[in-house]
């Protein structure tokens, strides 16, 4: 076993247009699409300065790993530095798996009703 057992495994069920806000995970992540289609928008950890993190946030933003910027439709009047961000777009179809290293920012949009599974290492 190269990676060993995953630290966590999650199943994600969603309707068309379900959105997961831009965030990073503290685990290496393999996201596998089972049913339907998803678009993943990726930003390298070096893009952090363009993502306007609120260091005094509470709730889900308290860890400093959730950005208020909507990567698909950024408000450039409110977040002007995001115009310089480098975003990679990946569309997933059933059977596709995407590896996202720990610390990589990602926002995920369901393009249809979908089922995904991810494995965190």
Number of C-alpha atoms within 10 A of each C-alpha: 4 4 6 7 11 14 10 11 14 11 13 12 14 16 13 14 15 16 16 13 18 23 21 22 16 12 17 17 22 18 22 20 23 19 17 19 20 25 17 21 19 22 24 17 13 12 16 17 11 18 23 16 18 15 11 9 12 10 6 9 16 13 13 15 20 22 21 16 21 16 20 13 7 14 14 11 8 10 15 14 13 22 11 9 17 13 17 11 13 13 16 22 17 15 11 13 17 15 13 19 18 15 19 22 26 23 22 22 19 23 19 15 15 21 19 23 16 19 18 20 17
